[in-house]
Amino acid sequence: MSLVVDIVKKFHEFTLEVAFQAENGRLGLLGASGCGKSVTLKCIAGIEEPDEGFISINGRTVFDSKRGINLPPQRRAAGYLFQHYALFPTLSVRENLNIVLRAHRVERKIRAARIADMLTRLRMEAFSDRLPSQLSGGQQQRAAMARMLIAEPDILMLDEPLSALDSYLRHEIEDELMEMLDGFLGTVLLVSHSRDEIYRICNNMAVLDQGRVSKIGETKDVFRNPGTVAAARLTGCKNIVEACREGEALLDVPAWGVKLRTAQSVPFGTTHVGIRAHHVEAVDSLDAVNAFAGHVERWIHDPFGETVRIGIDSGPGTGHVLAKTGSGNTFNGNAKYFAVAPENIEALIS
């Protein structure tokens, strides 16, 4: 299964202009609220109509502005799981599945067997006669997935599927979601503003920023080398500072008064450097590679670790850097020198 998207849709506040391709597997769309993630899914599903462009699903054109093609949602073979599941509240789980099969004109004598099979696959047999309001959050999600899968779509699209859940339920339901997706061999698009969800669930990801794809690739590669300031921020980089290319593998950071060596070539046009908090280490002296002078300003405590705010002493201003303790990375209040290994320096373009 494959998906090709190249569309433009103009709004008052911004213009959605996205282009990407996806093959079998899970592609996460990561971005801040209002960047165009959900609108992209709706355009693919046929709920929204782009102003121009092209969309094909599994080699079949479902939208082409130049050729006047715009298939309705029911003919796109695209399963869509809405953020709040959108189950029919007055229908039981079984009836929610049946109405989908009726819409697809599946013969009545076949429906019962299809419904029974789907309920068994998603462990919903015991809840088949319950209304959505009588289900837990996880059961509602499974019911919504069953309704989506029973139509046998070519692609699946999930719009913030975990955001409506309480935090204590989220990881449990996420495991169930991944188990359900394991049985689907086609393309899955998952929209989220949570980098952690994208990292755990999706093997590939695209970063959306103000209506455009700023970075796309394998998920772990995007986290290691985001390339743009927007992608770095969205993937959790805590330290982003203005910088410029000083050489093939050298960055100048004026605010810190240091030059940082990189393990990879620095692109022309680099405007910032990104450093992950867990990559900042305390060292014994300024002789270390990429060392700079500083002092511990304060400790920021959270339930699972500590973040250290370090004031920069090497530079002309009042810059600071955040460092994360844990995984062998420790600090004390008397630390004076800090460093970041060249392989952990990220050159970014704004």
C-alpha positions as semicolon CSV with decimal commas, in nm:
position;residue;x (nm);y (nm);z (nm)
1;M;0,000;0,000;0,000
2;S;0,122;0,351;-0,074
3;L;0,014;0,710;-0,030
4;V;0,120;1,015;-0,232
5;V;0,015;1,364;-0,114
6;D;0,097;1,697;-0,279
7;I;-0,168;1,957;-0,194
8;V;-0,230;2,325;-0,123
9;K;-0,519;2,465;0,080
10;K;-0,540;2,830;0,179
11;F;-0,687;2,954;0,506
12;H;-0,710;3,305;0,653
13;E;-0,433;3,240;0,905
14;F;-0,197;3,023;0,699
15;T;-0,156;2,817;0,383
16;L;-0,134;2,439;0,403
17;E;0,123;2,324;0,148
18;V;0,227;1,966;0,216
19;A;0,397;1,708;-0,002
20;F;0,508;1,362;0,111
21;Q;0,494;0,993;0,024
22;A;0,442;0,695;0,251
23;E;0,471;0,322;0,196
24;N;0,364;0,034;0,421
25;G;0,439;0,119;0,783
26;R;0,355;0,395;1,028
27;L;0,420;0,758;0,943
28;G;0,376;1,006;1,228
29;L;0,281;1,366;1,160
30;L;0,428;1,574;1,443
31;G;0,351;1,941;1,491
32;A;0,215;2,209;1,720
33;S;-0,156;2,288;1,738
34;G;-0,277;2,470;1,428
35;C;0,008;2,361;1,200
36;G;-0,219;2,167;0,963
37;K;-0,188;1,806;1,084
38;S;-0,558;1,727;1,114
39;V;-0,649;1,923;0,801
40;T;-0,400;1,710;0,608
41;L;-0,580;1,393;0,721
42;K;-0,919;1,541;0,634
43;C;-0,797;1,630;0,284
44;I;-0,673;1,274;0,233
45;A;-1,000;1,133;0,364
46;G;-1,210;1,361;0,141
47;I;-1,370;1,552;0,428
48;E;-1,188;1,871;0,321
49;E;-1,114;1,963;-0,041
50;P;-0,771;2,110;-0,122
51;D;-0,755;2,415;-0,346
52;E;-0,510;2,236;-0,572
53;G;-0,288;1,933;-0,586
54;F;-0,288;1,555;-0,608
55;I;-0,360;1,259;-0,377
56;S;-0,331;0,891;-0,461
57;I;-0,400;0,592;-0,236
58;N;-0,251;0,256;-0,330
59;G;-0,186;0,377;-0,685
60;R;-0,544;0,505;-0,732
61;T;-0,597;0,880;-0,781
62;V;-0,856;1,009;-0,533
63;F;-0,794;1,382;-0,588
64;D;-0,645;1,570;-0,881
65;S;-0,737;1,936;-0,922
66;K;-0,604;1,950;-1,278
67;R;-0,812;1,653;-1,395
68;G;-1,118;1,740;-1,186
69;I;-1,103;1,424;-0,976
70;N;-1,239;1,441;-0,619
71;L;-1,371;1,106;-0,496
72;P;-1,611;1,116;-0,199
73;P;-1,490;0,977;0,136
74;Q;-1,671;0,643;0,100
75;R;-1,482;0,570;-0,224
76;R;-1,132;0,647;-0,096
77;A;-1,072;0,328;0,107
78;A;-0,924;0,543;0,384
79;G;-1,006;0,458;0,745
80;Y;-1,024;0,762;0,973
81;L;-1,012;0,742;1,352
82;F;-1,125;1,077;1,492
83;Q;-0,972;1,230;1,803
84;H;-1,280;1,160;2,015
85;Y;-1,364;0,838;1,824
86;A;-1,700;0,974;1,690
87;L;-1,896;0,656;1,765
88;F;-2,270;0,688;1,715
89;P;-2,384;0,740;2,076
90;T;-2,729;0,581;2,041
91;L;-2,601;0,267;1,867
92;S;-2,437;-0,035;2,028
93;V;-2,088;-0,146;1,930
94;R;-2,237;-0,410;1,702
95;E;-2,470;-0,156;1,542
96;N;-2,180;0,087;1,491
97;L;-2,004;-0,183;1,289
98;N;-2,318;-0,284;1,101
99;I;-2,390;0,068;0,981
100;V;-2,046;0,084;0,818
101;L;-2,108;-0,240;0,630
102;R;-2,448;-0,118;0,519
103;A;-2,291;0,203;0,386
104;H;-2,047;-0,013;0,187
105;R;-2,339;-0,222;0,058
106;V;-2,217;-0,547;0,207
107;E;-2,484;-0,815;0,181
108;R;-2,678;-0,879;0,499
109;K;-2,589;-1,250;0,513
110;I;-2,218;-1,160;0,514
111;R;-2,238;-0,880;0,770
112;A;-2,291;-1,096;1,079
113;A;-1,983;-1,307;1,012
114;R;-1,768;-0,999;0,939
115;I;-1,887;-0,830;1,258
116;A;-1,828;-1,140;1,472
117;D;-1,478;-1,179;1,332
118;M;-1,389;-0,815;1,398
119;L;-1,527;-0,825;1,754
120;T;-1,314;-1,133;1,822
121;R;-1,000;-0,978;1,671
122;L;-1,027;-0,670;1,894
123;R;-1,154;-0,855;2,202
124;M;-1,488;-0,676;2,206
125;E;-1,730;-0,973;2,200
126;A;-1,839;-0,916;2,561
127;F;-1,917;-0,549;2,492
128;S;-2,091;-0,580;2,156
129;D;-2,433;-0,477;2,286
130;R;-2,313;-0,183;2,494
131;L;-2,353;0,180;2,401
132;P;-2,037;0,394;2,373
133;S;-2,124;0,568;2,701
134;Q;-2,109;0,230;2,876
135;L;-1,751;0,165;2,761
136;S;-1,419;0,263;2,915
137;G;-1,176;0,482;2,723
138;G;-0,980;0,181;2,601
139;Q;-1,296;-0,004;2,501
140;Q;-1,419;0,300;2,310
141;Q;-1,092;0,313;2,120
142;R;-1,111;-0,055;2,031
143;A;-1,472;-0,010;1,917
144;A;-1,371;0,285;1,699
145;M;-1,079;0,085;1,556
146;A;-1,311;-0,206;1,484
147;R;-1,552;0,024;1,301
148;M;-1,265;0,164;1,095
149;L;-1,105;-0,174;1,016
150;I;-1,426;-0,352;0,923
151;A;-1,447;-0,143;0,606
152;E;-1,113;-0,302;0,500
153;P;-0,942;0,029;0,414
154;D;-0,617;0,061;0,219
155;I;-0,477;0,315;0,467
156;L;-0,550;0,407;0,828
157;M;-0,544;0,762;0,963
158;L;-0,547;0,828;1,338
159;D;-0,602;1,184;1,459
160;E;-0,457;1,229;1,811
161;P;-0,595;0,888;1,919
162;L;-0,459;0,911;2,274
163;S;-0,514;1,277;2,357
164;A;-0,862;1,227;2,502
165;L;-0,733;0,981;2,762
166;D;-0,616;1,050;3,116
167;S;-0,240;1,027;3,154
168;Y;-0,255;0,714;3,372
169;L;-0,446;0,531;3,095
170;R;-0,244;0,657;2,801
171;H;0,045;0,409;2,809
172;E;-0,187;0,112;2,860
173;I;-0,408;0,215;2,567
174;E;-0,101;0,296;2,357
175;D;0,015;-0,065;2,398
176;E;-0,327;-0,187;2,287
177;L;-0,323;0,049;1,990
178;M;0,017;-0,080;1,876
179;E;-0,108;-0,437;1,910
180;M;-0,408;-0,355;1,689
181;L;-0,190;-0,182;1,431
182;D;0,046;-0,481;1,417
183;G;-0,223;-0,670;1,229
184;F;-0,260;-0,404;0,959
185;L;-0,021;-0,439;0,666
186;G;-0,093;-0,111;0,487
187;T;0,003;0,252;0,547
188;V;-0,081;0,416;0,880
189;L;-0,078;0,792;0,936
190;L;-0,077;0,901;1,299
191;V;-0,121;1,268;1,394
192;S;0,015;1,379;1,730
193;H;0,169;1,675;1,909
194;S;0,349;1,431;2,140
195;R;0,703;1,350;2,027
196;D;0,710;1,054;2,269
197;E;0,406;0,892;2,105
198;I;0,550;0,942;1,759
199;Y;0,887;0,799;1,868
200;R;0,736;0,488;2,022
201;I;0,467;0,412;1,764
202;C;0,598;0,527;1,423
203;N;0,896;0,402;1,225
204;N;0,887;0,716;1,007
205;M;0,783;1,072;1,082
206;A;0,721;1,409;0,920
207;V;0,747;1,739;1,108
208;L;0,485;1,997;1,012
209;D;0,555;2,363;1,077
210;Q;0,309;2,636;0,976
211;G;0,147;2,423;0,710
212;R;0,461;2,274;0,556
213;V;0,672;1,962;0,601
214;S;1,004;2,083;0,742
215;K;1,158;1,738;0,789
216;I;1,069;1,381;0,695
217;G;1,253;1,053;0,740
218;E;1,305;0,759;0,972
219;T;1,193;0,857;1,320
220;K;1,524;0,793;1,496
221;D;1,715;0,976;1,223
222;V;1,488;1,283;1,252
223;F;1,548;1,292;1,628
224;R;1,924;1,258;1,577
225;N;1,944;1,513;1,297
226;P;1,634;1,737;1,288
227;G;1,795;1,984;1,046
228;T;1,562;2,278;1,120
229;V;1,491;2,484;1,430
230;A;1,122;2,389;1,416
231;A;1,197;2,016;1,397
232;A;1,452;2,042;1,679
233;R;1,203;2,214;1,910
234;L;0,925;1,967;1,831
235;T;1,152;1,670;1,895
236;G;1,241;1,802;2,240
237;C;1,571;1,987;2,197
238;K;1,599;2,220;2,499
239;N;1,904;2,424;2,396
240;I;1,876;2,615;2,068
241;V;2,111;2,910;2,023
242;E;2,207;3,132;1,729
243;A;2,522;3,010;1,558
244;C;2,699;3,035;1,224
245;R;2,922;2,811;1,014
246;E;3,288;2,873;1,094
247;G;3,428;2,582;0,894
248;E;3,357;2,239;0,751
249;A;3,302;2,095;1,099
250;L;3,301;2,404;1,320
251;L;3,025;2,629;1,455
252;D;3,068;2,972;1,616
253;V;2,826;3,044;1,903
254;P;2,875;3,417;1,986
255;A;2,633;3,423;2,281
256;W;2,839;3,155;2,455
257;G;3,177;3,279;2,341
258;V;3,270;2,932;2,214
259;K;3,335;2,745;1,892
260;L;3,191;2,395;1,876
261;R;3,334;2,111;1,673
262;T;3,088;1,881;1,497
263;A;3,111;1,521;1,384
264;Q;2,924;1,597;1,062
265;S;2,969;1,866;0,800
266;V;2,803;2,196;0,888
267;P;2,561;2,303;0,609
268;F;2,595;2,644;0,452
269;G;2,313;2,866;0,578
270;T;2,323;2,725;0,932
271;T;2,162;2,974;1,171
272;H;2,145;2,787;1,503
273;V;2,296;2,506;1,703
274;G;2,086;2,254;1,892
275;I;2,203;2,059;2,197
276;R;1,993;1,799;2,377
277;A;1,990;1,848;2,754
278;H;2,104;1,490;2,823
279;H;2,414;1,546;2,608
280;V;2,558;1,824;2,828
281;E;2,823;1,679;3,060
282;A;3,039;1,812;3,344
283;V;3,414;1,788;3,266
284;D;3,734;1,851;3,459
285;S;3,878;2,136;3,252
286;L;3,853;2,350;2,942
287;D;4,091;2,109;2,768
288;A;3,799;1,884;2,679
289;V;3,656;1,906;2,327
290;N;3,375;2,165;2,307
291;A;3,429;2,268;2,669
292;F;3,294;2,593;2,809
293;A;3,295;2,757;3,150
294;G;2,979;2,789;3,353
295;H;2,814;2,755;3,690
296;V;2,511;2,575;3,824
297;E;2,236;2,833;3,872
298;R;1,956;2,608;3,993
299;W;1,808;2,261;3,995
300;I;1,469;2,188;3,839
301;H;1,313;1,878;3,993
302;D;1,054;1,651;3,836
303;P;0,925;1,306;3,936
304;F;1,169;1,118;3,712
305;G;1,492;1,317;3,725
306;E;1,648;1,658;3,750
307;T;1,728;1,933;3,504
308;V;2,022;2,164;3,580
309;R;2,022;2,524;3,460
310;I;2,383;2,624;3,388
311;G;2,486;2,986;3,352
312;I;2,743;3,041;3,074
313;D;3,062;3,216;3,191
314;S;3,251;3,196;2,862
315;G;3,031;3,437;2,667
316;P;2,961;3,809;2,677
317;G;2,601;3,789;2,793
318;T;2,378;3,604;3,034
319;G;2,325;3,287;2,832
320;H;2,240;2,957;2,989
321;V;2,210;2,589;2,895
322;L;1,989;2,316;3,036
323;A;2,140;1,978;3,125
324;K;1,959;1,659;3,223
325;T;2,081;1,425;3,493
326;G;2,038;1,049;3,480
327;S;2,178;0,759;3,271
328;G;2,519;0,814;3,430
329;N;2,516;1,190;3,378
330;T;2,566;1,358;3,717
331;F;2,639;1,709;3,839
332;N;2,721;1,882;4,160
333;G;2,684;2,242;4,261
334;N;3,058;2,308;4,226
335;A;3,088;2,206;3,861
336;K;3,271;2,476;3,659
337;Y;3,331;2,324;3,318
338;F;3,093;2,155;3,077
339;A;3,112;2,004;2,730
340;V;2,915;1,842;2,450
341;A;3,064;1,569;2,230
342;P;3,097;1,659;1,860
343;E;2,856;1,383;1,754
344;N;2,586;1,546;1,970
345;I;2,607;1,892;1,810
346;E;2,311;1,962;1,579
347;A;2,352;2,229;1,309
348;L;2,011;2,386;1,237
349;I;1,853;2,615;0,980
350;S;1,567;2,844;1,076
